[in-house]
Amino acid sequence: MAVASATTTQGRVIWALILREVHTLYGTTKLGYLWALLQTAFGLGVFWTIREFAGFRPPHGMTVPIFLLAGFMVWNIFSDTINKCLSAVDGNKAILTFPQVTPLDLMVSRTMVITATQIVVTILLAGIAVMAGYEIQIGDWPSVLAILLLAPLWAFGAGTLIASLAVLWPALEMLVPIMLRILFFMSGVFFSAKVFSKKIGDFLLWNPILQLIEWFRQALSSSYVAPDLNIPYLVGITSCTLCAGLLLERYVRRRAET
């Protein structure tokens, strides 16, 4: 009974933080939630234009906008979660004076807002692409659902781990943006692992983000094949990162709150 009561209270706390986060992110601009759509659409549009001028065609007949949309959704969930987890405590010191609120609640709520936003934005942009005549053939719904679960869990695990390490080594906050920029160009957001030689492709596929993006593209297009996809590796590294992040967050929590 005590566990149920504590779970209910924590659920209410996280829900209140989600509402606060949405208001903070989108409630202060005239465009509101539309701003999230425009940000993703702009990034996708820039790369789409460049790829069209370069004559790029995705492998196995996949259309360019859907190819890019799959990459941007997974990448945005990962990078936005890392950045938001990293700034979760510093931007909310006042809220942490309430005993019911912990740094972990802030990170959970931010991850949920980012994931929900990216899913909504992806659906809207995919709908626009379909209306413009581009074809989407989702042949593997279970994989789509698994990716929508694994991507935020992996991002949340990495976010809590990096945010906790930053409490011990504050210089990490300056290094993370640089590391994310490098990782962006190694994660297959706008290319497929197939364009490289097997040696380079095998090296890049150690990157879980690239694995998730390739898996998402395969799920979105019945003709797209990702032969080197390693789902057990994805599940394993997500589980390990999540456990390490939660354990380290608990270890540094008191120091982070001060």
Secondary structure, 3 states (H helix, E strand, C coil): CHHHHHHHHHHHHHHHHHHHHHHHHHCCCCCCCHHHHHHHHHHHHHHHHHHHHCCCCCHHHCCHHHHHHHHHHHHHHHHHHHHHHHCCCHHHCCHHHCCCCCHHHHHHHHHHHHHHHHHHHHHHHHHHHHHCCCCCECCCHHHHHHHHHHHHHHHHHHHHHHHHHHHHCCCHHHHHHHHHHHHHCCCCCCCCHHHCCHHHHHHHCCCHHHHHHHHHHHHHECCCCCCCCCHHHHHHHHHHHHHHHHHHHHHHHHHHHC
